[in-house]
Amino acid sequence: MPTYNLIFHEDGHGVEKRVELEGQNVACVFSALESEAASRLVEVWTGEQRVALVERDRSGLWTVQSDSRTVSGDVGTLPGEKSRPQQHANTQEAST
């Protein structure tokens, strides 16, 4: 099983810490993050590669940012679909 390293920075929501866990895939990190404060941003690493940045807001909505896209709720790129620009689901575009 892969090993995932969670890196938390001191950010006003908690202290700096590192957590190591094993799981079949990266989804295993969500159970470890449920006990963390809302709005706490965590880096998820496997080996020397950063896999994602993950954050849960106060309403319980997860935002997952990877190198290729940001997924928040059900927003994301489906297989075979052109990549969308990174944007948070709650971001509103300014009209010009």
N, C-alpha and C positions, 0 to 999 in steps of 0.2 A: 504494500500500500504506500502511496506517496505521503511524504511528510510536508506539512504546511506550517509556515512560521507567520504568526500574526504580530505585527509591530504597531504598538500604540505609542503615540507621542504625548507628552504632557500638553494638554490643550484646554484646560479650564473645565473639562468634563471628567478628567481622571488623570492619574499619574502615568509616567512613561513605564512601559513594561513590554515583555516579549512572551508569547505563548507558542509552544510547539505542539502540534497534534497530527495524528495520522487519520486518513480516511480514504474511501474509495475514489472520491473526487472532491473538487473544491467546495461543493455544497455542504460538506461537513463543518465548515467554519461558521455557518449560521447559528447552529446550536450553541457554539462557544460565545457568540456575540450577543445572544439574547439577554444575558445578565449585565451587559455593559450599558452605560447611560446612553440615552437617545442623543443623536447628533455627534457621537464619537466616531471619528474617522479612523479606520484601521487599514494598514497595508498588508496584503496577503502575498507571501512569497513561497516559492518552492525552489529550493536550491538557490542559484544566483539570479533567478528570474522573478520579477514582480508580476504576479498574476492579475491582481486587481486592487482597487481601493473600494472599501465597502463602508456604508453608513446607513443607519436606521434612523428615520426621523421620529418625532414625537407621536405621530399617528400610527407608527409601526410599518411604514412604507420603506422598503429597502432600496437603496441606490447602489448599483454596482458599476464601477468605471474600469474599463480595461484599455489596453492600448488602441483597440480598434473602434470601441463604441461605449456609450453609457446606456445602461438599462435601468429603468426606474418603473416599478410596477409592471405593466404589460407592454411598455414601450421598448422597442429594440428592432434589430434587423433580423428578418427571417431568412432561413437558408434560401439561396438563389435570388435574394432581393439585393438591390444596390445599397451600399452603405449610406447611412444617414449621418449628417454632422452630429457631433457630440452636443447633447443638450439635456438639461434636467427636465423632467416631466412638468415641474411647476414653473418653469421659465416661460415668460410671455415675451413674444417678439414686439419690439417697439415699432409703431407705424411711422412711416416717413412721409 
